[in-house]
Amino acid sequence: MLLIFEGDCDSAGEPTGSGPPIWRLRVSADADASRLHLQQGRQKRAKGPEGPFFRRLAADLVGAELRRIEQVRGDRIALFEFGGAPAGERRALLAELTGRHANLVLLGRGDEVLEVLVAAPKKQTAPRLVVGEVWSPPPGRGGRPDELPGIEDDLPNPTDLPPAVAAGHDFHGPLSWRVEVELGGEAEGRDSSAARRDLRKRLERKRKGARGLVNGLEKQLANALDAERVRQDGDLLMANLHNMRRGMKSIDLEDWYADDSPARTIALDPKLDPPSNAQRLFDRSKRLERSLAEVPAELERARQRLAALEELIEACRDEARDPEQLEAQAAEGALLGTRQVGDARKRKTPAKRVPYRAFRATNGSEIRVGRSARDNDALTFKHANGNDIWLHTADCPGSHVILRMSGKGDPDQEDLLDAAHLAVHFSPVAGATKAAVHIARRKEVHKPRGAKSGLVTLSGGKKLHLRLQPDRLKRLLAAARGR
């Protein structure tokens, strides 16, 4: 803590005597370097919020007049007596500079304890310093002034002082200077070491996450190299659907893509039917292809961040480095960036999930495509009207498709072709040149009691034999992505 006092000055602010108009007094309750001396060097501004003890000092002592400083009981205890305090009654600051148990205490009338810097632990049964009670001295024998060792021989010779300090007209208190350099330097060194240690620990935590990200991206990139092989396995399954059945965990097939066509074992999901198992591999192949295009750049950025963290962690081990500069370097490189929490009032409410993808047909009609077997049921029976047109591939499973109708009339033929193309695209026969599609009014579609998700029966409708037009499908998908 730094106490700043104004000395005797004239109306222009100039000192009336030989001393400077401003005195800066260092009072430190540092457990390893408790001390009291005149401060010569510059003082760094404290970081973080102000604690309750210092807030109380600011309220009770700022603007007060320091009337006297005295040593208590000939011990390492200094009493600062103030008058004219804002509270209107007696205030005193007591500095117990007793080594590991150093403390600062604000006293009121009758030596009543008003505030303590270091409060006694809660588990202590009979604490000495209690707010509201009279201050009592620390245990031990107090010294006597005439028993204190002489200090004259320890005073530094002005010729031994640094030139800039020795030549300064505002230099005063050579013994204070020695205390400041020795104890203050040690304390500052410990503070710097602690700051570097704290920064290093935070950076090491970030490094652990950065290493995990690099390892994960490297594995993701290695897996992405198998995209072509996964697609080939999907083709093998599509060509052997007649040899597969639900419940199988694997199947051995002739591998057409390898020399001499050796046998290849392909793992299956026993919960899925044969076409869905093939589609699962096609979907995975697409994801791996996207990873192959995106992951390398992301991996390079992750490696650069990890290297920067490693370099800064090593710099934190250098005792000569300024922790504030290292902290600024970490902030500049965004190495300690934290996730920002937005204002809840400004946070957008997420859109409610719907069980379908929406497309726009050639002449403006809306086409809805179910996302999954369960979503197919929800789309058909909860998100469609009786006169809407229902479509589904005729010879294999796939998504339910709804062409929305505004009345009871017949659907526009172009819009109907658009919906049929989407029904084929979102089915295991995607990519075929020809396909058959069931078309019926929604009111002609029925759900049997106890049937599994997506399974329906028809009481009417017709079958459309469709020749696929790639340009039509491309336009529908591009328009959906753009929207």
CORJOVEN-V303310 format. One record per residue. RES is the residue in three letters. OMEGA is omega in degrees with one decimal (none if undefined). Layout:
# CORJOVEN-V303310
((RES	OMEGA) (RES	OMEGA))
This chain:
# CORJOVEN-V303310
((MET	-178.7) (LEU	175.6) (LEU	-179.1) (ILE	-178.9) (PHE	172.7) (GLU	178.3) (GLY	178.9) (ASP	-178.8) (CYS	174.3) (ASP	-176.0) (SER	179.1) (ALA	180.0) (GLY	179.3) (GLU	-179.8) (PRO	179.4) (THR	179.6) (GLY	-178.3) (SER	-177.3) (GLY	179.1) (PRO	-179.2) (PRO	-178.2) (ILE	176.4) (TRP	177.8) (ARG	-174.5) (LEU	179.0) (ARG	174.6) (VAL	-175.1) (SER	174.7) (ALA	176.4) (ASP	-176.4) (ALA	-178.3) (ASP	-177.9) (ALA	176.6) (SER	-171.9) (ARG	176.7) (LEU	-178.6) (HIS	172.8) (LEU	-176.6) (GLN	178.7) (GLN	-175.2) (GLY	179.1) (ARG	-178.4) (GLN	177.6) (LYS	178.9) (ARG	-179.7) (ALA	178.8) (LYS	176.3) (GLY	-178.2) (PRO	179.4) (GLU	-178.1) (GLY	-177.3) (PRO	-179.2) (PHE	-177.3) (PHE	173.8) (ARG	178.3) (ARG	177.3) (LEU	-179.7) (ALA	-179.0) (ALA	-172.5) (ASP	-171.1) (LEU	-179.2) (VAL	-177.8) (GLY	179.3) (ALA	-179.1) (GLU	176.0) (LEU	-174.6) (ARG	179.3) (ARG	173.0) (ILE	-179.8) (GLU	176.1) (GLN	-176.1) (VAL	174.9) (ARG	-177.9) (GLY	-175.8) (ASP	179.9) (ARG	-179.2) (ILE	-179.9) (ALA	179.9) (LEU	176.6) (PHE	-177.2) (GLU	-177.3) (PHE	173.6) (GLY	180.0) (GLY	-179.9) (ALA	179.5) (PRO	-179.9) (ALA	178.0) (GLY	177.4) (GLU	-172.9) (ARG	174.1) (ARG	178.1) (ALA	175.9) (LEU	-178.7) (LEU	178.8) (ALA	176.8) (GLU	-175.0) (LEU	-171.2) (THR	173.6) (GLY	-174.2) (ARG	-177.8) (HIS	-179.9) (ALA	-176.8) (ASN	173.6) (LEU	-175.0) (VAL	173.7) (LEU	-177.2) (LEU	175.5) (GLY	-179.6) (ARG	178.7) (GLY	-179.7) (ASP	176.3) (GLU	179.0) (VAL	179.5) (LEU	-178.4) (GLU	-178.6) (VAL	178.7) (LEU	-179.7) (VAL	-178.9) (ALA	178.9) (ALA	177.1) (PRO	-178.0) (LYS	-177.4) (LYS	179.8) (GLN	-173.3) (THR	-177.2) (ALA	-179.0) (PRO	-179.6) (ARG	-177.5) (LEU	-178.7) (VAL	178.9) (VAL	-179.7) (GLY	178.7) (GLU	-178.4) (VAL	-179.7) (TRP	173.9) (SER	-175.8) (PRO	176.7) (PRO	-179.4) (PRO	-179.8) (GLY	-178.0) (ARG	175.9) (GLY	179.8) (GLY	174.9) (ARG	-176.5) (PRO	-176.9) (ASP	178.3) (GLU	-178.3) (LEU	-179.5) (PRO	178.0) (GLY	-176.6) (ILE	-175.9) (GLU	-177.0) (ASP	-177.9) (ASP	-178.5) (LEU	-179.7) (PRO	174.1) (ASN	-179.4) (PRO	-179.9) (THR	179.5) (ASP	-178.5) (LEU	174.7) (PRO	-176.3) (PRO	-177.5) (ALA	179.7) (VAL	-176.9) (ALA	-177.9) (ALA	-176.8) (GLY	-178.1) (HIS	-178.0) (ASP	-179.9) (PHE	177.8) (HIS	177.2) (GLY	-179.6) (PRO	178.1) (LEU	176.1) (SER	179.5) (TRP	179.8) (ARG	178.7) (VAL	-179.5) (GLU	-178.2) (VAL	-175.4) (GLU	-176.9) (LEU	179.8) (GLY	178.0) (GLY	177.7) (GLU	-179.2) (ALA	179.0) (GLU	177.5) (GLY	177.6) (ARG	178.8) (ASP	179.6) (SER	178.9) (SER	179.1) (ALA	179.3) (ALA	177.9) (ARG	179.4) (ARG	179.1) (ASP	178.8) (LEU	-179.2) (ARG	179.4) (LYS	178.3) (ARG	178.3) (LEU	179.3) (GLU	175.2) (ARG	177.2) (LYS	179.7) (ARG	179.0) (LYS	177.3) (GLY	-179.9) (ALA	177.3) (ARG	178.2) (GLY	178.6) (LEU	178.9) (VAL	179.8) (ASN	179.7) (GLY	179.5) (LEU	177.3) (GLU	177.4) (LYS	179.5) (GLN	179.1) (LEU	178.3) (ALA	178.1) (ASN	-178.0) (ALA	179.0) (LEU	179.7) (ASP	-175.7) (ALA	-178.0) (GLU	-179.8) (ARG	178.7) (VAL	178.5) (ARG	178.2) (GLN	176.7) (ASP	176.4) (GLY	177.3) (ASP	178.2) (LEU	178.8) (LEU	-179.3) (MET	-179.5) (ALA	-177.3) (ASN	179.7) (LEU	-178.5) (HIS	178.8) (ASN	-175.0) (MET	174.8) (ARG	177.9) (ARG	-179.9) (GLY	178.8) (MET	178.9) (LYS	177.5) (SER	177.8) (ILE	177.3) (ASP	-176.9) (LEU	174.6) (GLU	-175.9) (ASP	-178.6) (TRP	-173.1) (TYR	179.0) (ALA	178.5) (ASP	179.1) (ASP	175.8) (SER	179.6) (PRO	176.9) (ALA	179.6) (ARG	178.8) (THR	-179.6) (ILE	179.4) (ALA	-179.6) (LEU	172.6) (ASP	-175.7) (PRO	-179.8) (LYS	-175.7) (LEU	174.2) (ASP	-176.2) (PRO	179.9) (PRO	-179.6) (SER	176.0) (ASN	177.4) (ALA	-179.9) (GLN	178.2) (ARG	178.3) (LEU	177.7) (PHE	179.1) (ASP	179.5) (ARG	178.4) (SER	178.7) (LYS	178.8) (ARG	179.6) (LEU	177.8) (GLU	176.5) (ARG	178.3) (SER	-178.8) (LEU	179.7) (ALA	-171.5) (GLU	-170.3) (VAL	-176.7) (PRO	179.5) (ALA	179.0) (GLU	178.8) (LEU	179.5) (GLU	177.4) (ARG	179.7) (ALA	178.8) (ARG	178.2) (GLN	178.5) (ARG	178.9) (LEU	179.4) (ALA	178.7) (ALA	177.4) (LEU	179.3) (GLU	-178.7) (GLU	-177.9) (LEU	176.3) (ILE	178.5) (GLU	178.4) (ALA	179.2) (CYS	178.6) (ARG	-179.1) (ASP	-177.1) (GLU	-177.6) (ALA	-176.6) (ARG	179.1) (ASP	-177.8) (PRO	179.1) (GLU	177.5) (GLN	177.7) (LEU	177.9) (GLU	179.1) (ALA	178.8) (GLN	177.9) (ALA	179.7) (ALA	-179.3) (GLU	178.7) (GLY	-179.5) (ALA	-178.2) (LEU	179.6) (LEU	-178.5) (GLY	179.1) (THR	179.8) (ARG	-178.6) (GLN	177.8) (VAL	-176.4) (GLY	177.4) (ASP	-177.6) (ALA	-179.0) (ARG	-179.1) (LYS	-177.0) (ARG	-179.1) (LYS	176.2) (THR	-178.3) (PRO	-179.5) (ALA	-179.8) (LYS	-178.2) (ARG	174.5) (VAL	-174.0) (PRO	-177.7) (TYR	169.0) (ARG	-177.1) (ALA	177.3) (PHE	179.2) (ARG	-178.4) (ALA	-175.1) (THR	-176.5) (ASN	169.6) (GLY	-179.7) (SER	178.1) (GLU	176.6) (ILE	179.9) (ARG	-177.2) (VAL	-178.9) (GLY	-177.0) (ARG	-176.9) (SER	-179.5) (ALA	178.6) (ARG	178.2) (ASP	176.4) (ASN	178.6) (ASP	-179.1) (ALA	179.7) (LEU	-173.9) (THR	-171.1) (PHE	179.4) (LYS	-176.0) (HIS	178.0) (ALA	176.8) (ASN	-174.7) (GLY	-177.5) (ASN	174.5) (ASP	-179.8) (ILE	-179.9) (TRP	-179.2) (LEU	179.5) (HIS	177.4) (THR	-171.2) (ALA	-169.9) (ASP	-179.8) (CYS	177.5) (PRO	179.1) (GLY	-178.3) (SER	168.0) (HIS	-179.9) (VAL	179.7) (ILE	171.3) (LEU	-174.6) (ARG	179.9) (MET	179.7) (SER	179.9) (GLY	-177.0) (LYS	-177.3) (GLY	178.8) (ASP	-179.9) (PRO	173.2) (ASP	-173.5) (GLN	177.9) (GLU	178.3) (ASP	179.5) (LEU	177.2) (LEU	176.6) (ASP	-179.3) (ALA	179.3) (ALA	177.4) (HIS	178.8) (LEU	177.4) (ALA	178.3) (VAL	-177.3) (HIS	-179.4) (PHE	177.5) (SER	179.7) (PRO	-179.5) (VAL	177.1) (ALA	-179.2) (GLY	178.1) (ALA	178.3) (THR	178.1) (LYS	178.0) (ALA	176.5) (ALA	-176.1) (VAL	173.4) (HIS	177.1) (ILE	179.5) (ALA	170.5) (ARG	-179.3) (ARG	-178.1) (LYS	176.9) (GLU	-179.8) (VAL	-174.6) (HIS	179.4) (LYS	178.5) (PRO	178.6) (ARG	177.0) (GLY	-179.0) (ALA	-179.6) (LYS	-176.2) (SER	176.5) (GLY	-177.6) (LEU	-179.6) (VAL	173.2) (THR	-178.1) (LEU	174.6) (SER	-179.7) (GLY	177.8) (GLY	-177.6) (LYS	178.2) (LYS	179.3) (LEU	176.2) (HIS	-167.2) (LEU	169.1) (ARG	-172.4) (LEU	176.3) (GLN	-176.1) (PRO	-178.6) (ASP	179.1) (ARG	-179.8) (LEU	179.2) (LYS	179.5) (ARG	179.9) (LEU	-177.9) (LEU	179.6) (ALA	179.4) (ALA	178.7) (ALA	178.3) (ARG	179.6) (GLY	179.8) (ARG	none))
